[in-house]
């Protein structure tokens, strides 16, 4: 083989031998993971349900009549009626909006706090890391459900308040600790890399180093934690609502449906069963999605 042929063969083999990035390897694994696609499909269905409930053929969830109390399924009400004569199917469809919105906003709040805490502790180290780490330990030491009940009740003491923002603030301020610890560990690993040292030698300040070099390479595990936290927050919102300290008043959510259907479960089980099924599937979908993404991004599994 001539020298020219050798060079041509080497050039043609170059792109094929180019190493893939972590994101590329993760996406390759996710495409082969059936659990990921099942979870993603379920998440998509419930998100569309929350945004456009009319697509699912639900009627007016507030059109209630005691004359239809505990009536069984029919063409107008696929899941029957509850003790107030309200359409269970319509309430289950429209309940996705508040349940998912509370979970999403509380996760964003927790993620913001965790990002700031973890990034600051991991980058600066020293006494800042010590103080923030001890603060994380204090928050972790609080009994979560008890603290959530106390805080939510305190934030929503007004009887006219539907408790929407109170639940979001409660879950956000109590649920950021794991995200902060993961971000801290990722930042500590990233700030010791050669590209960060090179950027520092070229004159980059702390803000530029954190935003341009460290943060983009430290968010993979952080995002996975938030995905799992989203499903957990949806379940926690339903728990708080069931206990009477979550959403209330005119709000529609799966937690409210479960709370109201509990005393009448022996008379009619459908008003309790169906919102529980919707809630369980949503929480399971988000947790499965987070687990699949975590496994794909975990270098130890490669």
C-alpha positions as CSV (number, residue, x, y, z in Angstrom):
1,X,0.0,0.0,0.0
2,X,1.4,3.4,-0.9
3,X,1.9,6.3,1.5
4,X,-1.0,8.2,-0.1
5,X,-3.3,5.3,0.4
6,X,-2.2,4.9,4.0
7,X,-2.9,8.6,4.8
8,X,-6.3,8.4,3.1
9,X,-7.3,5.3,5.1
10,X,-6.2,7.0,8.3
11,X,-8.2,10.1,7.5
12,X,-11.3,8.1,6.7
13,X,-11.0,6.1,9.9
14,X,-10.6,9.2,12.0
15,X,-14.2,10.3,12.4
16,X,-15.3,6.8,13.1
17,X,-12.8,6.5,15.9
18,X,-13.6,9.9,17.4
19,X,-14.5,9.3,21.1
20,X,-18.1,10.2,22.1
21,X,-18.9,12.7,24.8
22,X,-20.6,11.7,28.1
23,X,-23.9,13.1,26.7
24,X,-23.5,11.1,23.5
25,X,-22.9,7.9,25.4
26,X,-25.8,8.6,27.7
27,X,-28.2,9.3,24.8
28,X,-27.1,6.0,23.1
29,X,-27.9,4.1,26.3
30,X,-31.2,5.9,26.7
31,X,-32.3,5.1,23.2
32,X,-31.9,1.4,24.0
33,X,-33.7,1.6,27.3
34,X,-37.4,0.6,27.2
35,X,-38.1,2.0,30.6
36,X,-36.9,5.4,29.5
37,X,-39.3,5.5,26.6
38,X,-42.2,4.2,28.7
39,X,-41.5,6.8,31.4
40,X,-41.1,9.6,28.8
41,X,-44.4,8.7,27.1
42,X,-46.2,8.7,30.4
43,X,-44.7,12.1,31.4
44,X,-45.6,13.5,28.0
45,X,-49.2,12.4,28.4
46,X,-49.6,13.9,31.9
47,X,-47.9,17.1,30.9
48,X,-50.3,17.5,27.9
49,X,-53.1,16.7,30.3
50,X,-52.1,19.5,32.6
51,X,-51.7,22.0,29.8
52,X,-54.7,21.1,27.6
53,X,-57.1,19.0,29.6
54,X,-59.8,19.6,26.9
55,X,-58.0,17.2,24.6
56,X,-59.0,14.3,26.8
57,X,-62.7,14.9,26.4
58,X,-63.3,16.0,30.0
59,X,-66.4,17.9,30.9
60,X,-66.8,20.7,33.5
61,X,-65.3,19.5,36.8
62,X,-67.3,22.1,38.7
63,X,-70.7,21.0,37.2
64,X,-71.9,19.1,40.3
65,X,-75.4,18.0,41.2
66,X,-76.4,16.0,44.3
67,X,-79.0,14.2,42.2
68,X,-76.1,12.3,40.6
69,X,-74.4,11.4,43.9
70,X,-72.3,8.2,43.6
71,X,-73.8,7.3,40.3
72,X,-71.8,4.7,38.3
73,X,-69.9,5.2,35.1
74,X,-71.7,6.3,32.0
75,X,-71.1,7.8,28.6
76,X,-71.1,11.3,30.2
77,X,-68.9,10.3,33.1
78,X,-66.4,7.5,32.4
79,X,-65.5,7.1,36.1
80,X,-68.9,7.9,37.6
81,X,-69.7,10.6,40.2
82,X,-68.5,11.4,43.7
83,X,-70.4,12.3,46.8
84,X,-71.1,15.8,45.6
85,X,-72.3,14.6,42.2
86,X,-69.2,15.8,40.4
87,X,-67.7,14.0,37.4
88,X,-64.7,12.0,38.7
89,X,-63.1,11.7,35.3
90,X,-63.3,15.5,34.7
91,X,-61.8,16.2,38.1
92,X,-59.0,13.7,37.6
93,X,-58.1,15.2,34.2
94,X,-58.2,18.8,35.5
95,X,-56.5,17.8,38.7
96,X,-53.3,17.1,36.8
97,X,-52.7,20.8,36.3
98,X,-52.3,21.9,39.9
99,X,-50.6,18.7,41.0
100,X,-47.9,18.9,38.3
101,X,-47.6,22.7,38.5
102,X,-47.0,22.5,42.2
103,X,-44.4,19.8,41.7
104,X,-42.7,21.7,38.9
105,X,-42.5,25.1,40.6
106,X,-41.4,23.6,44.0
107,X,-38.7,21.7,42.2
108,X,-37.5,24.8,40.4
109,X,-37.3,26.6,43.8
110,X,-35.5,23.7,45.4
111,X,-33.1,23.5,42.4
112,X,-32.3,27.2,42.6
113,X,-31.5,27.0,46.3
114,X,-29.5,23.8,45.8
115,X,-27.6,25.3,42.9
116,X,-26.6,28.4,44.8
117,X,-25.7,26.5,47.9
118,X,-23.8,23.7,46.2
119,X,-21.9,25.9,43.8
120,X,-20.8,28.3,46.5
121,X,-19.8,25.5,48.9
122,X,-17.9,23.5,46.3
123,X,-16.1,26.4,44.6
124,X,-15.0,28.5,47.6
125,X,-14.4,25.7,50.1
126,X,-12.9,26.6,53.4
127,X,-15.2,28.2,56.1
128,X,-17.9,28.9,53.5
129,X,-18.1,25.2,52.7
130,X,-18.1,24.3,56.4
131,X,-20.9,26.7,57.2
132,X,-23.1,25.7,54.3
133,X,-22.5,22.0,54.8
134,X,-23.5,22.3,58.5
135,X,-26.7,24.2,57.4
136,X,-27.5,21.4,55.0
137,X,-27.1,18.9,57.8
138,X,-29.5,20.9,60.0
139,X,-32.2,21.0,57.3
140,X,-31.7,17.3,56.6
141,X,-32.1,16.6,60.4
142,X,-35.6,18.0,60.4
143,X,-38.4,15.5,60.2
144,X,-39.6,16.3,56.7
145,X,-43.3,15.6,57.0
146,X,-43.6,17.3,60.4
147,X,-41.7,20.4,59.2
148,X,-43.8,20.5,56.0
149,X,-47.0,20.4,58.0
150,X,-45.9,23.2,60.3
151,X,-44.5,25.4,57.6
152,X,-47.4,24.9,55.2
153,X,-50.0,25.6,57.9
154,X,-48.1,28.8,59.0
155,X,-47.8,30.1,55.4
156,X,-51.5,29.4,54.6
157,X,-53.2,30.6,57.8
158,X,-55.7,32.7,55.8
159,X,-58.9,30.8,55.3
160,X,-59.4,32.4,51.8
161,X,-56.0,31.2,50.6
162,X,-56.1,28.1,48.4
163,X,-52.6,27.1,49.7
164,X,-51.0,26.9,46.2
165,X,-48.0,29.1,46.9
166,X,-47.7,27.9,50.5
167,X,-47.2,24.3,49.3
168,X,-44.7,25.4,46.7
169,X,-42.6,27.4,49.2
170,X,-42.8,24.6,51.7
171,X,-41.6,21.9,49.4
172,X,-39.0,24.2,47.8
173,X,-37.4,25.3,51.1
174,X,-37.3,21.7,52.5
175,X,-36.3,19.7,49.5
176,X,-33.1,21.3,48.2
177,X,-30.6,19.6,50.3
178,X,-29.9,16.5,48.2
179,X,-29.5,18.7,45.1
180,X,-27.1,20.9,46.9
181,X,-24.9,18.0,48.0
182,X,-24.8,16.6,44.5
183,X,-23.9,20.0,43.0
184,X,-21.2,20.5,45.7
185,X,-19.6,17.2,44.9
186,X,-19.7,17.8,41.1
187,X,-18.2,21.3,41.5
188,X,-15.3,20.0,43.7
189,X,-14.5,17.5,41.0
190,X,-14.7,20.0,38.1
191,X,-12.8,22.9,39.7
192,X,-9.6,20.7,39.9
193,X,-9.6,20.0,36.2
194,X,-6.9,21.3,33.9
195,X,-9.2,23.5,31.8
196,X,-10.3,25.4,34.9
197,X,-6.7,25.9,36.0
198,X,-5.9,27.2,32.4
199,X,-8.8,29.6,32.5
200,X,-7.7,30.9,35.9
201,X,-4.1,31.4,34.6
202,X,-5.6,33.4,31.7
203,X,-7.2,35.8,34.1
204,X,-10.8,34.5,34.5
205,X,-12.4,35.6,37.7
206,X,-14.5,33.5,40.1
207,X,-17.8,34.5,38.4
208,X,-16.6,33.6,34.9
209,X,-15.0,30.4,36.1
210,X,-18.2,29.2,37.8
211,X,-20.6,30.2,35.0
212,X,-18.5,29.4,31.9
213,X,-16.3,26.5,32.9
214,X,-17.5,24.7,36.1
215,X,-21.3,25.0,36.0
216,X,-21.8,23.5,32.5
217,X,-19.7,20.5,33.4
218,X,-21.4,19.9,36.8
219,X,-25.1,19.8,36.1
220,X,-25.7,16.3,34.7
221,X,-26.2,14.6,38.1
222,X,-27.9,17.7,39.4
223,X,-30.6,17.6,36.7
224,X,-31.1,13.9,37.4
225,X,-31.7,14.6,41.1
226,X,-34.3,17.3,40.2
227,X,-36.1,14.9,37.9
228,X,-36.6,12.4,40.7
229,X,-37.4,15.3,43.1
230,X,-40.2,16.4,40.8
231,X,-42.0,13.1,41.2
232,X,-41.4,13.1,44.9
233,X,-42.8,16.6,45.2
234,X,-46.0,15.7,43.4
235,X,-46.6,12.8,45.8
236,X,-45.8,15.1,48.8
237,X,-48.2,17.7,47.7
238,X,-51.0,15.1,47.6
239,X,-49.9,13.9,51.0
240,X,-50.1,17.4,52.5
241,X,-53.4,18.0,50.8
242,X,-54.8,14.7,52.1
243,X,-53.7,15.8,55.6
244,X,-55.6,19.1,55.2
245,X,-52.5,21.5,55.0
246,X,-52.0,21.6,51.3
247,X,-54.3,22.8,48.5
248,X,-57.8,23.7,49.6
249,X,-60.8,25.8,48.7
250,X,-61.7,25.9,45.0
251,X,-58.5,24.3,43.9
252,X,-58.7,21.0,42.0
253,X,-56.0,18.4,42.6
254,X,-55.6,14.7,43.0
255,X,-54.8,15.2,46.7
256,X,-58.1,17.0,47.3
257,X,-60.0,14.3,45.5
258,X,-58.4,11.6,47.6
259,X,-59.1,13.6,50.8
260,X,-62.8,14.1,50.0
261,X,-63.4,10.5,48.8
262,X,-61.8,8.8,51.8
263,X,-64.8,9.0,54.2
264,X,-67.1,7.6,51.4
265,X,-64.9,4.9,50.1
266,X,-67.3,2.1,51.2
267,X,-70.2,3.6,49.4
268,X,-68.2,4.4,46.1
269,X,-64.6,3.4,45.6
270,X,-64.1,5.0,42.2
271,X,-63.7,8.6,43.4
272,X,-60.8,7.4,45.6
273,X,-59.3,4.8,43.2
274,X,-58.9,6.9,40.0
275,X,-57.1,9.9,41.3
276,X,-54.8,7.5,43.2
277,X,-54.1,5.7,40.0
278,X,-53.3,9.0,38.2
279,X,-51.1,10.2,41.0
280,X,-49.2,6.9,41.3
281,X,-48.6,6.7,37.5
282,X,-47.3,10.3,37.4
283,X,-45.0,9.9,40.3
284,X,-43.8,6.6,39.0
285,X,-43.2,8.1,35.5
286,X,-41.0,10.9,36.8
287,X,-39.0,8.7,39.1
288,X,-38.5,6.0,36.4
289,X,-37.4,8.8,34.0
290,X,-34.9,10.1,36.6
291,X,-33.6,6.7,37.3
292,X,-33.0,5.9,33.6
293,X,-31.2,9.2,33.1
294,X,-29.1,8.7,36.2
295,X,-28.0,5.3,35.1
296,X,-27.2,6.6,31.6
297,X,-25.0,9.4,33.0
298,X,-23.3,7.3,35.7
299,X,-19.7,6.5,34.5
300,X,-19.4,3.6,37.0
301,X,-21.9,1.6,35.0
302,X,-19.9,1.8,31.8
